[in-house]
């Protein structure tokens, strides 16, 4: 007869991240639910703010292209230009 613990472990391996998260939330204490919700909302807002605009993507690509072609200042050159 297969071990019950083995079957539970196998099931956990095939669960999606969302399923695992839901399972954990269902088993968490009420006092931690509010903190968990705050954390999830924080993560959502943090990553929403990190989305970059098409203009920012274009600037990043232009900077990367310039760097790869050697079109950049060294730190020493930059500091001289700032003086």
Protein Blocks (a to p, Z undefined) as FASTA:
>chain_A
ZZfklmmmmmmmmpcfklmmmmmmmmpcfklmmmmmmmmmmmmmmmmmmpccfklmmmmm
mmmmmmmnopacdfklmmmmmZZ
